């Protein structure tokens, strides 16, 4: 039985007053929702503050990215061990914005995944195709390669206690979500790819969907057999929207 997971990716948004209000609202409205794991991923500078704000709640802390290196001359970067020290339990890796804007490659993301496991964090591996790739019939191949980079480097067992997020690039921040059937088709393919090497790992693996998830479309997405939750961007900044998504994830 896979416990549903909803992750809020705040991206580079928020201020000290706004994050306090957001967390206060989530704490009130999500108290008692024990059947869904809810994670918030603030900008790195706010992580320590949010760790304090979510104290004594069931909210869990995550980061949006991290360095693959332990320490050293990497100006501006944050190490996974530092995130762990400040209470992060999850880390988003290979988000399409990191891949597109910061040139992260499949191989580099796989190394980050390894470092996250070593630091004791749960990696949320983002995979997904661009519109051009989908239209060229390459969606499955692109996603298989993104996932394959991790499996080839670390073995399929590395996906235990890990999360895969399917985020079609064309659906991120566009208001244009994949239909439940489109998302389910890819989620099933991801699970099938893993099952080729381990049915046990495939059965346990959480595969969440991301890309314009909101209060209105979340329920139909979550009704699909292989969609185990969501990675939410824009809607995670609004208490009511995010709470509605979390509640819809309750199976
Ligand atoms: P969105 O972002 O929900 O705003 O589309 C999702 C994401 O980038 O994780």
Boltz pocket constraint, residues with backbone or C-beta under 6 A from the ligand:
constraints:
  - pocket:
      binder: B
      contacts: [[A, 9], [A, 167], [A, 171], [A, 172], [A, 173], [A, 174], [A, 175], [A, 210], [A, 211], [A, 212], [A, 213], [A, 231], [A, 232], [A, 233], [A, 234], [A, 235]]
      max_distance: 6.0
